[in-house]
Structures are given as structure tokens and as C-alpha cells.
Amino acid sequence: MKAVRIHETGGPEVLRYEDIPEPQLRKDQVLVRVKACAMNHLDLWIRKGIPKVKLPHILGSDVAGEIVEVGEYVAGFKPGQRVLLAPMHFCNHCEKCTAGLQNQCREFTVLGNAVDGGNCELIAVSGVNIVPIPDSLGFNEAASVPLVFTTGWHMLVGRAGIKPGQTVLVLGANSGVGIAGIQIAKLFHCRVIATAGDDRKAESARELGADYVINHYQQKISEEVRKITSKEGVDIVMEHVGAATWDESVRSLKPGGTLVTCGATSGFEAKVDLRFLFSRQLSLVGSYMGTMSELHDAMKHVFSGVLKPVVDRLFPLSETRPAHEYMEKSQMFGKIVLNP
């Protein structure tokens, strides 16, 4: 089969479109023909070099496709069925997994990170990772939802405990997590303030439901938040940018507010004035992917059409290098999807 692999870390030039053996199906696995695989910033970080990734390696966390074959130990699925894959790997038998806390399993990793992903024509995964999709959801759209909507749901619902009527600041409206965050917050009838880098992205954020949009290149986020909220601040900040926005995110919180973070695309070093933290009784909360239960909760709203995936651009799998170059320019609004 065809696949895109990295044999060394570096720039987009290390991506190789090549022939590799088809996966050997275990009895507890399902073989899926990949129809679409959406990209995430994780693909860029792994390509550039993340520890514990064995080379050669196949990138790609978000997969949708058709079942080709079902292992004899797996029930409830059949060849030809349209599915998406839960973008995670876990042991499924430890104390954390059996308690429904898969993202705390010692073996937990995101598909395409410590295990091979979906930038290929065929992929074999555990039966627990298979999620049937309705005919109303196309493969490109289906591939655009698992990682970011599960992450967004875990951040806002699981970790920040979002409540109706709150005010939520969503950083980076054009990102997959930002797109999910705006819609999830509106699902809970919250007031949403989003940030974007240009007028086109700002308008797209408003179309998704953002009540206010701040241009994070031209305006100071915390000052604009104070204006919008009559100096009160926000209940929740959905943070994933990191060093570049951290201080502004903390300053945007109201007393007793919660900052929840799932990443740091601009850098990992962030300082906190502890006096500000304890005197305002703030909560700084970490979030990593989500659980299978949270994935299914989010997918119910996607399948019903309430939460909507946004696809920015499609690339053939053979043009994965241009797709990486396009993502690195950060001009997209929505998901970049690869089609084998």
C-alpha cells in the first residue's frame, strides 16, 4: 500500500510517499481503508522531532474510512461500514482504562504519535477505536472532528466544568480546537469571545457563533476582554497557544475564573505571578485529549448536526509535503485533510 512516512526528523522535505507492506490484522483488530485523514499541529511537531517516536513513522491522528475486514474477536461491525477512528491508543485493561479514564492510562498516546497513524491507505486498529458514522456525514468532515472535538469537550466540559450563561474566551478561532471550542461553548448557551489574526478569520468565527472577536495581532486581548465584559473578565479561558498569549489569558480571567490549556504551539515557558493567582482565586487546569466517553458525547452532537466540522482544504496523500507547508503558514480556517 501507499503511505507517507518520515525516516528522519526535519522539515517537510523528510516526508516520503512510498510503498510499504499492508498491515497484518490481529484477531482483536479491524482493518480500515482510509478515505480521509485530517492534519493537526501534532503532525508538524512529530515531523520536526518529538522523543520516543520510532522511525520510520506514519503520521496522522484523525481517520475516517470504510471497514475492509473484521478480526474474529471483534463483534458488531461488518465490511463496507463507514467509520471514524477514536484518535487514541490505550491498554483498555488497567485501573484507569476500566474506570473510563483512558487518557490517564500509562500506555495512552494519540494515534500517529507513539504509534503509526493514518497517512496511509490501510490501517489496523483495535475494535474499541471504531465509531460508525451516519451517511449524512462525509469522510472529509468525519476526519475533521475526532481529535479536536474530543479535546474541546474534555477541556470545557470535563476539566473546566462549563455552565450555561458563562463567558468563555477561546484563543485561536481558526484552529481545530478553537473551532470546536466556540461551538461547544455556544451549545452550553455561553457568551463567546474569540481571537483571530485577520478579518477573514474573524468573520468565520462569528459565523460559527462567536459573539465578539479580538484581533490578537492588533489588539491587546486582556484590555479588549475588560471592555467587552465591563471590567469583569471571563469565567473560562480556552488556551492552547502557550507562551505568546499566556499572560494575556491569565489577565482576562475574572476572580474565581478557570484557565484550561491543552497545548503550547508558541512555546512551553509561561510565568505566573502567584500573588495574582491566589488573591484572585484562579484555577489553572491542564487537559490532554479526552476519554472514550467524552468522544462519544461530542460525536452525538456532531452526528445530529449541532456541532459542525469545518474543512479548509483538501490535498491528495501524495501531496502531503505541500499540505505541511500550507499548515505552517497558518492561513487556514478549519482542517486540512489528506485523501489517499
N, C-alpha and C positions, 0 to 999 in steps of 0.2 A: 504494500500500500504506500501511498504518498504521505509524507509528514514533513513538518518543519521542525528541525532540531537545532540546538546550539551544542557545539563540540568544545567551545571555549567561551569565556565571557568577554563582553566588549560592546561595541556599537552595533547598529543594525546590520552591518556587514557580516556579522558572525552567524546570522540566521541562514540555515541551509534547507532548501526544498529538495527532498531526496526520497529514494525508495528504501523502505525498511520492512522487515517481516511483519505479517499481521499478528495481532495479539493472540495468545493461546488462551482459550476460555476455560476457566475453572468451573467446577460444578456449582459453586455458590455465586457465580457471576452472570451478568447479562452483556451480550455483545451488541453495541450500538453503532450504526452508521451515522457519522457526524454530518449533519446538514448545515449547521451554523455554530460558530464559536466566537463569542464576544470577547473583546480585549479589555484588560484592566491595567492600571498603572503597575500592578504587581508583575506583569509580563516584562515591563521595562526594567524594573529593579532586579529581577532574576537574570535577565539577559546581561545586565551590567555587572552582576556578581553578588550573590547572597550566599552565605555559608551553608553547608550541608546539602547543597544541590548536587547530585551525582550527574556527571556528564558522560555521554551525550544526554540531552534532556529535551522533552517536548513541553512547551508552554501551553497555556490555555486553561482557564478555570470554568468558563460558562459555556455549557454544551447543550445543544438540542439536536434531536435526530430521530431515527427510526430503529426499532429493535430488529436485529438480524437473527439472533439466536439466544435462547434462554437455557441456562445451566439446569441440570436436573434437580438440584436442591432449591431452586427458586420457583415460587408459585405466584400466580396472579398476573402474569404478563405473557404476551404472545408476539411472535414475529410480525412486523409491519406496524406495530403500535407506535404512535407518536409520543415522544417523551422529552423531558429535560432532565438534567442530572443535578442532584444536590452537589454543590461545588466543594465538597469536603471529604476528608478521609479520617476515619476513627476506628478504634478496635471493635466497638459495639458489644463488649462484654465486661469492661471494667466497671468499677463502682460509679464513676462519673457518667459513663455512657448509659448504664442501666437506670440511672436517675434522670435521664433526659438532658444531661449537661455535656453533650458531645464535644463542645468547643473547649472543655476543660480536660478532655482525655489526653494522656501523655503522648499518644500517637497522633493527636489531631494535627492536621495540616490542610491547607487549601489545595484543591485539585490544580495540578500544574506547578506546584511549589516543590515539596519534597517528594512528590510522586508525579509521574508523567500526566500531562493534561490532554486537551482536546484539539490541538493544532495538527490534526491528522484525519484520515478517512474512516478509521475504525477504532473504537475504544472499548475495553472490557472493564466493567465496574461491578461492585457489589450490588446485589439486588436491592439493598436498603437505599441506595442512591437514586433509584429510578422513580421518577414522578411523571405520571401520564399527563398529557396536556390536551385541552379541548381543540376541536377542529377550527374554532374561531381564532385561535392564536397561531400566527405564522412562526416558522422556525427562527427567523431572524429576530423577531420580537421575543420569543420564548428564551432564546440565548441571552437576551439583554437584561433578564430580570434576576436570576438566582442569587448571585453574589451580592449585588448592591442592594436589592430589596430585603434580603435576609439580614445584611449588615445594618441597614437603616432601621429595620424593625427591632433588632436587638438593641441598637443604640437608644432609640426613642422610647420604645415600649418596655423592653426588658431591663435596661440599665437606668434610664432617666425617669421612668415612671410617668410618662406624659399624661396630662389630664386635659379634658375639654376646656376651652377658654383660655389656655395659657398662651404666652407669646414665645415663639421659637425663632432663633437666629440660625439660619442654615448657610454655612460657608460654601463657596464654590458651586453655584447653582448649575453650572454646565457639566459638572462631573456626574458619574453614575450614582454615587452616594447622595450628592446634592439633589438630583432629580427625584430619587426615592424619598429623601427626607422631606422635601416640600410637600409631596403628595400624601405621605403618611401623616404629617402634622395637620394637613387640611382634613384628612379623614377623621381626625380627632377634634375637628372644629376649632383649631387653634389659629391665632394670628401669626402669619409667617413673614419674617424679614429675611431676604436672601441677599447674597453678594454675587456680583458678576463683573467681568472685566471689560465689557463693551455694551453698546446699545442693543445689538442683536441678541446677545445672550440675556440681557435684562428683559427684553420683550418676551423671549421664550420662557423665562422664569415666571413672568406674570401670567402667561398663558397656562402654565402648569398650576397656578393658584397662589403664587406669592403676592402678598398684599403690598409689600414695599420691596424695592431693590436698591441696594447700595453699590456704587461703582468702587470696588476696592482698590483701584489704581488712582482714582481722582479724589476720593473722599476718605476721611478717617472714620473707620467703622464704628468705634465706640461713641464718637460725637454724634453721628447720624442716628445711632440707636437711641441715644438720650433724647434727641429731638423728636423722634417718632413716638417714643414711649412717655413723653412728658417728664423726662429725667428719671423714670422709674427703673429702666433696664429690663432685660428679658428673663423669663423663667428658665429657659434651656438654650444652650449654645451647642449646635451640632458641628463639631470641629474635626477636621481631618487634614488640614493644611500644614499645621505644625509651627515651626519657628517664626515664619513670616507673619502669622496672624495671632499667635498665642496671647500676647499681651493685650491686644485689642479684644480678643474673645473674652478673656477674664474680666476686663473692664466693662464689658457690655452686660454682665450679669447683674440682676437685682439682688438685694440681700436674700440669702437663702437659696439662690439660684444654683443650677447644675450645669457644668460643662462636661459633655461626654465626647470622648475622642476615640477614633478608630485608626488613626494613621498620622503620618507626618511627611507629606510629599515635599515640603520645602526645607526639611531639616528636623533633627531629633532633639536638639538642645533648646530647652524652654525654662525660663526662670519664673519663680512665683514669689511675690512679696508675702511672706507668711502672716504679717500683720493684717494685710488686706484679706487674706484667706480666712483667718479665724474671726476677725472683727465683723466681717460681713456674712460669716457662717456659710461659706460657699462649699459646694461639693464638686470635686474634680474626679471624674469617673472614666475608667478605661473600658473599652469594648472591643471584642475580637470576633469577627464573623457573627455566628449565631448558632442556635440549636436546630435540630430537625423539626421540632415542634414549631419554632418561630418561622422556619422556612415555609412550612405548610400553612401557617396562619397568614403569612404575607401572600402566598400563592393563591389562596382562596379569593383574595381581593383583586389579584391580577386576573385570574380566570373569569371573574364576574365582570371585569371591565372597569372597576372602580380605580384601581391603580394601573397606570398605563406605562409600558416601556417606551423609551424614546430611542430610535435608531438614527444615528447621524450619517453614517456612510458604510458602504459595503466594499470589501476587497476580496478577490479570489485568494485562496490559500497560497497560491504560487506567488502572490504579491504581498506577502507578509512583511517584507522589508519596507516597502513604501508605506504600509499601514503603521508600522512602528515610527517611521519618520513623521508621518502625519500626526500621530498622537503626541509626539514630543513637542510639536508646535503649539499644543493646547488650544487649537482653534475650534474644536468640535463642541457641539451641544448634544449630548447623548452618547450612545455606544457605537464603537467601531466594531464591525462584525466581519469575520473571515468565513468564506464559503469554500469548502473543499470541492 
